[in-house]
Structure formats: structure tokens, C-alpha cells
Amino acid sequence: MKVLVINAGSSSLKYQLYNMTDESVLAKGRVERIGMDSSILVHEPTGGEEYNTVSEILDHTIAIRRVLESLTDEKHGVMKSVDEIDAVGHRVVQGAESFKESVLVDKDVKKEIRRLFDLAPLHNPAHIMGIEAVELNMPDVPQVVVFDTAFHQTMPEKAYLYAIPKVLYKKHKVRRYGFHGTSHYYVSLAAAEYLKRPLKELKVITCHIGNGGSLTAVKDGISVDTSMGMTPLEGLIMGTRSGDLDPAIVPYVMNKEELSIGEVNFMLNKHSGLMAISGSSSDMREITDAMAEGDANSTLAFEMFEYRLRKYIGSYVAAMDGVDVIVFTAGIGENSAIVREKVCENLTYLGVKLDPELNKIRSGDPRRISTPDSKVEVLVVPTNEELVIARDTYKLIQK
């Protein structure tokens, strides 16, 4: 069985084609600048040469058509016919309380995703465009949606409610949802498999840190708390997002700077975080390079980032009454040895002992970076959200 995984954005689209017999990736790629006459398609067949084209791609329907043409291209393709695709799986950011697990797409599911547009205005509309583009190109192929928020639907009320009038939750569903759930689920499970221990017997803190970042406390195999909230703005300091801040800052700054709601929201999401503190970059690689050269602003940005990350780890140790495993994943988590080093240096009270040499190794496989006598296992586990989507799609189609 072949499963096509789609992650549709407002002006971009990423894809991977899986052979579910052995869960191998046959091809992957992306379409950028959808809606322009200079759209870019990058197609990478496994074991073959990368193939790039620039053309007019005005909408997602045409983007999907170009993807299917690339997958079946005589020279660069990996299959003879689109009919070989048995199902399509989609990433959807916001499922709210409506979806606690992955589901087959039907008219009611699409209607509910649309109803949730207000909770994810930058993401859910794009996901619907991706779903409907597939429908137009492959009308008879079943589709599945996998939600970023689903894994966190196990959080208890004490973790997901805000201390504001409860009528706002009852009327408008103002609560903490959390995101990156597909990644947190995958790496917590992969960590347990690597350690050859049942996930249901572990207390795991998963650190998904990239340009966006979140932590999750996984106890007995379920999410009991996570750092992102009603939106991805809450929690850690991120590339361009502020993370946690005093909510009174918002009306104060709006009044002083005469900003609209939209402008202050844009500031907190796009002009804050590492970019704001360093004054030069939202990229941790560039920040650590500048820090090594003695740049004071980059040093401060790094220290604030590490401090907030470490505070959240500590709070989740308290939430779970202990921790067995700390997992680093995503762009920064998988690749920044210095971030992992500095975080672990300040967790010695937990009995964390990092092996400096193991921490420097780069690998595409799960690996331990703590010493044999460390009381807490510290792992680096590359995330694979696309594989989770492919697996869920395959499972539902089999049913």
C-alpha cells in the first residue's frame, strides 16, 4: 500500500510518499510560493537526483496536480500511475476538543475543521485547501486527517483550563490545546522502544525545539501537560515568538505605541523571541556562532532561551513527581550540542550526567547522550511526524 502524506500551508505544500509494506519513503518534496507565476517545486525521489521546476502554480489544486505529475514522471517519478496511491494523510494543526484521534475525511469532518478556523486562522484554512485539492485530483482516494492537538486531549482540567471566567471556556472554548502533538507522541514512543521499556511505565519530558518549540510531560504514555496553549504563542522563547509574558503587557504596549490588535499580535508572533533579543537572527546556529565571537546580544538571547527551557523541564518534573527520560528533538534539539549541554549542566540536582563526547555525535538514529550512571536517561530522537501520519492513515484505511 502507498500512502501520500500532505502538509499544506497557505502558500506552500510539503509531501512524502510512503510504501507501507516497509514504511520506506519513496519520494518527498515541496511546493513553494503557491499563488505566483514563479512557484517552485522541489521533488526528491529516494536514491535519485533532486528535480526542481519553476512554473505558474496559482492554487493548491494545481500544486497537487504538479506533485502527482512528478511522482509519475517517466524520468524522476517513483510509480507508473496515480492509481497506485491508496490513501492520502494530512496534517491538521487544530482539532480542538472535537478530535481526540485521527479520522477519515468526510463532509462532517471538513465542516468541523472549518468551524475551528478561528482557533487556527493561519493553518486550518490551508489544510482544508489541501484536502479539497486532493479531492479534485483524486476523487476516489480516501483521505485521513491527523491533528497536532489530539495527543494533548488527555490533559486534565487543572492543566488545560485558564484562570479566567469559565464562561469564556463554555462559550468560546478558550483553553490550552498544545501543539506538536504528533511529534511528542512519536519521540516518546521511540524513546521507550530505544530503551526497551514500556512507555506506560515511564515519565518522559519531550523537548521539541526548533524555530517553534514546545515541551510535553508524558506520564504513563499520555500527555499530562504541554507548554503551548490556546495558540502556539505560549510557552518557550522561540525563533520569532515571545513565549510566556505578562498579559498586561499587551494593552500597555497597544496604548503606548498606538498599535492595533493585529499589529501587537504580529509583533509577538513575528518580531519577538530570539530575533528580538539578539537583534540579528532567529536562527540558533547563527546566534551560537555570534555568541562564540563575543556578541553580547546573542549571548543574552541564548541564555534566556536556555533558562526558559530549563525552567519548563523543572516544572514538568514537579508535575509528574519525577522524570525517567528527557528527550531532545526537532531542529535545535537534534542538532545543537551546546543547547543540550547547557540545559543538562543545570539539571545536576536531578542526577543528570551528560556524556560530552556522545553529545557531540550527529546521527539520524535515536541515541543516548547521558552517562551510564546518570539517574535520568537523556536521549536525542529525530522526530518523524510524517511517519505517524502515514501509519494512522494506513491503520484507518485497513479498518
C-alpha positions as CSV (number, residue, x, y, z in Angstrom):
1,M,0.0,0.0,0.0
2,K,1.2,3.5,-0.9
3,V,0.3,6.5,1.3
4,L,0.8,10.1,0.3
5,V,1.4,12.5,3.2
6,I,0.5,16.1,2.7
7,N,1.3,19.2,4.9
8,A,-0.5,22.1,3.3
9,G,0.3,25.7,4.2
10,S,-1.3,28.9,2.9
11,S,1.3,29.3,0.1
12,S,3.3,26.1,0.4
13,L,2.9,22.3,0.5
14,K,5.2,19.5,1.6
15,Y,4.7,15.9,0.7
16,Q,6.1,12.4,1.2
17,L,5.1,9.2,-0.5
18,Y,5.4,6.0,1.7
19,N,5.4,2.4,0.8
20,M,3.7,1.0,3.9
21,T,5.0,-2.5,3.3
22,D,8.3,-1.5,4.9
23,E,7.4,2.1,5.8
24,S,10.1,3.4,3.4
25,V,9.9,6.8,1.8
26,L,9.7,6.6,-2.0
27,A,9.9,10.3,-2.6
28,K,9.5,13.6,-0.9
29,G,9.3,17.3,-1.9
30,R,7.7,20.6,-1.5
31,V,5.9,23.3,-3.5
32,E,6.7,26.9,-2.5
33,R,5.2,30.3,-3.5
34,I,1.7,28.9,-4.4
35,G,-0.4,31.6,-6.0
36,M,2.5,33.1,-8.0
37,D,3.8,32.7,-11.6
38,S,7.2,31.8,-10.2
39,S,6.2,28.9,-8.0
40,I,8.9,26.3,-7.2
41,L,8.5,22.6,-7.0
42,V,11.3,20.5,-5.4
43,H,11.0,16.8,-5.9
44,E,13.4,14.3,-4.3
45,P,13.0,10.6,-5.3
46,T,14.7,8.3,-2.9
47,G,18.0,7.2,-4.4
48,G,17.6,9.6,-7.3
49,E,18.5,13.2,-8.2
50,E,16.7,16.2,-6.9
51,Y,14.4,17.7,-9.5
52,N,13.4,21.4,-9.4
53,T,11.0,23.3,-11.6
54,V,9.7,26.9,-11.7
55,S,6.2,27.5,-13.1
56,E,2.9,29.2,-12.5
57,I,1.0,27.4,-9.7
58,L,-2.0,29.5,-8.8
59,D,-3.7,27.4,-6.2
60,H,-3.4,24.1,-4.2
61,T,-5.3,22.1,-6.8
62,I,-2.7,22.9,-9.4
63,A,0.1,22.2,-6.8
64,I,-1.3,18.7,-6.1
65,R,-1.5,18.1,-9.8
66,R,2.2,19.0,-10.2
67,V,3.1,16.8,-7.3
68,L,1.3,13.8,-8.9
69,E,2.9,14.6,-12.2
70,S,6.3,14.5,-10.5
71,L,5.6,11.2,-8.7
72,T,4.7,9.6,-12.1
73,D,7.2,11.4,-14.3
74,E,9.0,9.0,-16.6
75,K,12.4,10.2,-15.6
76,H,12.0,11.4,-12.0
77,G,8.9,9.5,-10.8
78,V,8.7,6.5,-8.5
79,M,5.4,4.9,-9.8
80,K,3.7,4.4,-13.1
81,S,0.2,5.7,-12.2
82,V,-1.6,7.9,-9.7
83,D,-3.8,4.8,-9.1
84,E,-1.0,3.3,-7.1
85,I,-1.8,5.8,-4.3
86,D,-4.2,4.0,-1.9
87,A,-4.7,6.9,0.6
88,V,-3.7,10.4,1.5
89,G,-2.9,11.6,5.0
90,H,-3.0,15.2,6.1
91,R,-1.5,17.2,9.0
92,V,-4.1,19.4,10.6
93,V,-2.9,21.8,13.3
94,Q,-6.1,22.4,15.3
95,G,-8.6,19.7,16.2
96,A,-9.7,21.3,19.5
97,E,-12.0,19.1,21.6
98,S,-13.7,17.8,18.5
99,F,-11.0,15.3,17.5
100,K,-9.1,13.1,20.1
101,E,-7.7,10.9,17.4
102,S,-7.1,10.7,13.6
103,V,-10.2,10.3,11.4
104,L,-11.3,9.6,7.9
105,V,-12.3,12.7,5.9
106,D,-16.0,13.2,5.2
107,K,-18.2,16.2,4.8
108,D,-18.8,16.4,8.6
109,V,-15.1,16.3,9.4
110,K,-14.5,19.1,6.8
111,K,-17.3,21.1,8.3
112,E,-15.8,20.8,11.8
113,I,-12.3,21.8,10.7
114,R,-13.9,24.9,9.1
115,R,-15.7,25.7,12.3
116,L,-12.3,25.7,14.1
117,F,-10.8,28.3,11.7
118,D,-11.0,30.9,14.5
119,L,-8.7,28.8,16.7
120,A,-6.1,28.4,13.9
121,P,-6.7,31.1,11.3
122,L,-3.2,30.7,9.7
123,H,-3.3,26.9,9.5
124,N,-6.7,25.2,9.3
125,P,-7.9,27.1,6.2
126,A,-4.8,26.0,4.4
127,H,-5.3,22.4,5.5
128,I,-8.9,22.4,4.0
129,M,-7.4,23.8,0.7
130,G,-5.1,20.8,0.7
131,I,-7.8,18.3,1.4
132,E,-10.1,19.7,-1.3
133,A,-7.2,19.9,-3.8
134,V,-6.7,16.2,-3.3
135,E,-10.4,15.5,-3.7
136,L,-10.4,17.3,-7.1
137,N,-7.3,15.4,-8.3
138,M,-8.1,12.0,-6.8
139,P,-11.8,11.9,-6.1
140,D,-12.0,8.2,-5.2
141,V,-8.9,8.1,-2.9
142,P,-9.7,8.0,0.9
143,Q,-8.2,10.7,3.0
144,V,-7.3,10.9,6.7
145,V,-6.6,13.9,8.9
146,V,-4.1,13.7,11.8
147,F,-4.3,16.5,14.4
148,D,-1.4,18.2,16.2
149,T,-3.7,18.8,19.2
150,A,-5.0,15.2,19.5
151,F,-2.2,13.8,21.7
152,H,-2.8,16.6,24.3
153,Q,-6.5,15.8,24.7
154,T,-5.6,13.6,27.7
155,M,-4.5,16.7,29.7
156,P,-6.6,17.1,32.9
157,E,-8.7,20.2,33.5
158,K,-6.2,21.5,36.0
159,A,-3.6,21.6,33.2
160,Y,-5.7,22.9,30.3
161,L,-8.0,25.5,31.8
162,Y,-7.0,29.1,32.3
163,A,-7.9,31.0,35.5
164,I,-10.3,33.3,33.7
165,P,-14.2,33.4,33.8
166,K,-15.3,29.9,32.9
167,V,-18.0,31.3,30.6
168,L,-15.2,32.0,28.1
169,Y,-14.4,28.3,28.0
170,K,-18.0,27.3,27.8
171,K,-18.9,29.8,25.0
172,H,-15.7,30.1,23.1
173,K,-13.6,27.1,24.1
174,V,-10.8,29.3,25.5
175,R,-8.4,26.8,26.9
176,R,-4.9,25.3,26.4
177,Y,-4.7,22.9,23.5
178,G,-1.0,22.4,22.9
179,F,0.6,21.6,19.6
180,H,3.4,19.5,18.1
181,G,1.4,16.5,19.5
182,T,2.3,14.2,16.6
183,S,6.0,14.8,17.2
184,H,5.7,14.5,21.0
185,Y,3.9,11.2,20.6
186,Y,6.4,9.8,18.1
187,V,9.5,10.6,20.1
188,S,8.2,9.5,23.4
189,L,7.3,6.1,21.9
190,A,10.6,5.9,20.0
191,A,12.4,6.7,23.3
192,A,10.7,3.9,25.1
193,E,11.4,1.5,22.2
194,Y,15.1,2.5,22.2
195,L,15.3,1.9,26.0
196,K,13.3,-1.4,25.6
197,R,10.9,-0.3,28.3
198,P,7.1,0.1,28.2
199,L,6.1,3.7,27.6
200,K,3.3,3.2,30.1
201,E,5.9,2.8,32.9
202,L,7.9,5.9,32.1
203,K,7.8,9.6,33.0
204,V,9.2,11.3,29.9
205,I,9.8,15.0,29.1
206,T,9.9,15.6,25.4
207,C,11.6,18.8,24.1
208,H,10.5,19.6,20.6
209,I,12.7,22.7,20.0
210,G,13.1,24.3,16.6
211,N,12.1,27.7,15.2
212,G,8.9,26.9,17.2
213,G,9.2,24.9,20.3
214,S,7.2,23.1,23.0
215,L,7.7,20.7,25.8
216,T,5.4,17.9,26.9
217,A,5.1,15.9,30.1
218,V,4.3,12.3,29.1
219,K,3.3,10.2,32.1
220,D,2.2,6.5,31.7
221,G,2.1,7.0,27.9
222,I,-0.2,10.1,27.8
223,S,0.3,13.8,27.7
224,V,-0.5,15.4,31.1
225,D,0.8,18.9,30.3
226,T,2.4,20.8,27.5
227,S,3.9,24.3,27.1
228,M,2.0,25.7,24.2
229,G,-1.5,27.0,25.0
230,M,-4.6,28.0,23.1
231,T,-2.2,29.2,20.4
232,P,1.5,28.3,19.7
233,L,2.5,31.6,21.3
234,E,2.5,30.4,24.9
235,G,5.5,28.7,26.5
236,L,9.1,28.7,25.4
237,I,11.0,31.6,23.8
238,M,11.1,30.7,20.1
239,G,12.7,32.0,16.9
240,T,10.3,34.9,16.5
241,R,7.6,34.2,19.2
242,S,7.8,35.7,22.6
243,G,6.5,32.8,24.6
244,D,5.2,33.4,28.1
245,L,4.7,37.1,29.1
246,D,2.6,39.2,31.5
247,P,-0.7,39.6,29.6
248,A,-1.0,43.2,30.9
249,I,1.9,44.0,28.6
250,V,-0.5,43.7,25.6
251,P,-2.9,46.6,26.4
252,Y,0.0,48.6,27.8
253,V,2.1,48.4,24.6
254,M,-1.0,48.9,22.5
255,N,-1.8,52.2,24.3
256,K,1.8,53.5,24.4
257,E,2.6,52.6,20.8
258,E,-0.9,53.1,19.4
259,L,-0.9,49.6,18.0
260,S,-4.0,47.7,16.8
261,I,-4.8,44.1,18.0
262,G,-3.4,42.8,14.7
263,E,-0.2,44.7,14.9
264,V,0.6,43.6,18.5
265,N,-0.3,40.0,17.6
266,F,2.1,40.2,14.6
267,M,4.8,41.7,16.9
268,L,4.5,38.9,19.4
269,N,4.5,36.2,16.8
270,K,6.9,37.5,14.1
271,H,9.2,40.1,15.8
272,S,9.9,38.7,19.2
273,G,11.8,35.8,20.6
274,L,15.4,35.1,19.7
275,M,15.1,37.7,16.8
276,A,14.1,40.5,19.2
277,I,16.7,39.8,21.9
278,S,19.7,39.1,19.5
279,G,18.7,41.9,17.2
280,S,20.1,40.0,14.3
281,S,18.8,36.4,13.9
282,S,16.1,33.9,14.8
283,D,18.4,31.0,13.9
284,M,20.1,29.3,16.8
285,R,23.1,28.3,14.7
286,E,23.8,32.0,13.9
287,I,23.2,33.0,17.5
288,T,25.6,30.5,18.9
289,D,28.2,31.5,16.2
290,A,27.8,35.1,17.2
291,M,27.9,34.2,20.9
292,A,31.3,32.4,20.3
293,E,32.6,35.7,18.8
294,G,31.6,37.6,22.0
295,D,28.3,39.2,20.8
296,A,26.5,40.3,23.9
297,N,23.0,40.4,22.5
298,S,23.3,36.9,21.0
299,T,24.7,35.6,24.4
300,L,21.7,37.1,26.2
301,A,19.3,35.6,23.7
302,F,20.9,32.1,24.1
303,E,20.9,32.4,27.9
304,M,17.2,33.5,28.0
305,F,16.3,30.6,25.7
306,E,18.1,28.0,27.7
307,Y,16.8,29.4,31.0
308,R,13.2,29.3,29.9
309,L,13.6,25.7,28.5
310,R,15.2,24.5,31.7
311,K,12.5,26.1,33.9
312,Y,9.8,24.2,31.9
313,I,11.7,20.9,32.4
314,G,11.8,21.6,36.1
315,S,8.1,22.3,36.3
316,Y,7.3,19.1,34.5
317,V,9.5,17.1,36.8
318,A,7.3,18.6,39.6
319,A,4.1,17.9,37.6
320,M,4.9,14.2,37.2
321,D,6.7,13.7,40.6
322,G,9.9,12.8,38.8
323,V,11.3,12.0,35.4
324,D,12.9,8.9,33.9
325,V,13.8,10.3,30.4
326,I,14.4,13.7,28.8
327,V,14.2,13.7,25.0
328,F,15.5,16.3,22.7
329,T,14.1,16.5,19.1
330,A,13.4,18.9,16.2
331,G,15.9,21.3,14.6
332,I,17.6,22.7,17.6
333,G,17.0,19.7,19.8
334,E,18.6,17.3,17.4
335,N,21.4,19.5,16.1
336,S,22.6,21.9,18.8
337,A,25.0,20.2,21.1
338,I,25.6,23.4,23.1
339,V,21.9,23.9,23.9
340,R,21.7,20.3,25.2
341,E,25.0,20.7,27.1
342,K,23.9,23.9,28.9
343,V,20.5,22.6,29.8
344,C,21.9,19.4,31.3
345,E,24.7,21.3,33.1
346,N,22.0,22.9,35.2
347,L,20.0,19.7,35.9
348,T,22.5,18.0,38.1
349,Y,20.1,18.2,41.1
350,L,18.1,15.5,39.2
351,G,21.2,13.3,38.8
352,V,21.5,14.2,35.1
353,K,25.0,13.4,33.8
354,L,25.8,14.3,30.2
355,D,28.5,12.4,28.3
356,P,30.3,15.3,26.4
357,E,31.6,13.0,23.6
358,L,28.2,11.3,23.0
359,N,26.6,14.7,22.9
360,K,28.8,15.8,20.0
361,I,27.9,12.9,17.8
362,R,25.5,13.6,14.9
363,S,23.2,10.7,13.8
364,G,19.9,10.2,12.2
365,D,19.0,7.5,14.7
366,P,17.9,7.7,18.4
367,R,20.9,7.8,20.7
368,R,21.7,8.2,24.4
369,I,23.8,11.2,25.4
370,S,23.9,10.6,29.1
371,T,26.4,8.6,31.1
372,P,25.7,5.0,32.3
373,D,25.4,6.3,35.9
374,S,23.1,9.2,35.1
375,K,19.9,8.9,37.1
376,V,17.9,10.3,34.2
377,E,18.2,9.0,30.6
378,V,18.9,11.8,28.2
379,L,18.2,10.9,24.5
380,V,18.3,12.6,21.1
381,V,15.5,11.2,19.0
382,P,14.9,12.5,15.4
383,T,11.2,13.3,15.0
384,N,9.1,11.9,12.2
385,E,5.7,13.4,12.2
386,E,5.1,12.3,8.6
387,L,5.6,8.6,9.5
388,V,2.9,8.9,12.3
389,I,0.5,10.4,9.7
390,A,1.3,7.6,7.3
391,R,0.8,5.0,10.0
392,D,-2.5,6.4,11.2
393,T,-3.7,6.7,7.6
394,Y,-2.8,3.1,6.9
395,K,-4.5,1.9,10.1
396,L,-7.7,3.7,9.3
397,I,-7.8,2.5,5.7
398,Q,-7.3,-1.1,6.8
399,K,-10.3,-0.8,9.1
